[in-house]
Amino acid sequence: MMIKTLSCAVALTLLSTAAMAADGDQMKDAATQAAKPASFEALDADKDGRVSLTEAAADSAVTEGFSGADKNADGYLDAEEFGGMSEPQS
């Protein structure tokens, strides 16, 4: 009886450890996704080929760099301007 009880306790411990490890992996995946900047296509909510400041508000990094990236100062980022945001400035 003691061996059965001990075996059950070990099995439950192993199962709970495996479940916690899986939860940890899901949390890491979510954090990684949150850290990635949104794509141009994802931010262009109205699909007009440009990102407005309102659309850019979905990504704080894009919002912060918006005015510097808007080279023609039209209040929108086209794909080229958006792509330049991630390139290092020299």
C-alpha positions in Angstrom: 0.0 0.0 0.0 2.8 2.4 0.9 4.5 1.8 -2.5 1.2 2.5 -4.4 0.8 5.7 -2.5 4.4 6.8 -3.1 4.0 5.8 -6.8 0.9 7.9 -7.1 2.6 10.9 -5.4 5.5 10.7 -7.8 3.3 10.4 -10.8 1.2 13.5 -9.7 4.4 15.5 -9.1 5.7 14.6 -12.6 2.4 15.5 -14.2 2.2 18.9 -12.5 5.8 19.7 -13.3 5.2 18.9 -17.0 2.1 21.1 -17.0 3.9 24.0 -15.4 6.7 23.7 -18.0 4.2 23.9 -20.8 2.6 27.0 -19.3 6.1 28.6 -19.0 6.7 27.9 -22.7 3.4 29.6 -23.7 4.2 32.6 -21.6 7.6 32.9 -23.3 6.0 32.7 -26.7 3.5 35.4 -25.8 6.3 37.7 -24.5 8.2 37.1 -27.7 5.2 38.0 -29.8 4.6 41.1 -27.8 8.2 42.3 -28.2 8.1 42.0 -32.0 7.1 45.2 -33.8 3.9 45.1 -35.8 4.2 44.7 -39.5 3.2 47.4 -42.0 0.4 45.2 -43.2 -0.9 44.6 -39.7 -0.9 48.3 -38.9 -2.5 49.4 -42.1 -6.0 48.8 -40.8 -7.9 50.4 -43.7 -5.6 48.8 -46.3 -4.9 52.1 -48.1 -1.2 51.4 -48.5 -0.1 53.8 -45.7 -0.1 53.9 -41.9 -1.6 56.9 -40.2 -0.6 58.0 -36.7 -3.9 56.7 -35.5 -3.1 53.2 -37.0 0.4 53.4 -35.7 -0.9 53.8 -32.1 -1.3 50.0 -32.1 2.5 49.8 -31.7 4.2 52.1 -29.2 7.6 51.8 -31.0 6.1 52.9 -34.3 4.2 55.8 -32.6 7.5 57.0 -31.0 9.4 57.0 -34.2 6.5 58.1 -36.5 7.4 61.8 -37.0 11.1 61.0 -37.7 10.1 58.3 -40.2 7.6 60.5 -42.0 10.1 61.9 -44.4 7.7 63.8 -46.6 5.7 65.1 -43.6 2.3 64.1 -45.0 1.1 62.5 -41.8 1.4 59.0 -43.1 4.1 56.3 -43.4 4.3 54.5 -46.7 6.0 51.1 -46.9 9.4 52.6 -47.7 9.2 55.1 -44.8 8.0 52.3 -42.5 10.8 50.0 -43.6 13.3 52.7 -42.8 12.3 52.8 -39.2 14.0 49.5 -38.4 17.2 50.3 -40.4 20.1 51.7 -38.4 20.6 55.4 -39.0 24.1 56.5 -40.1 
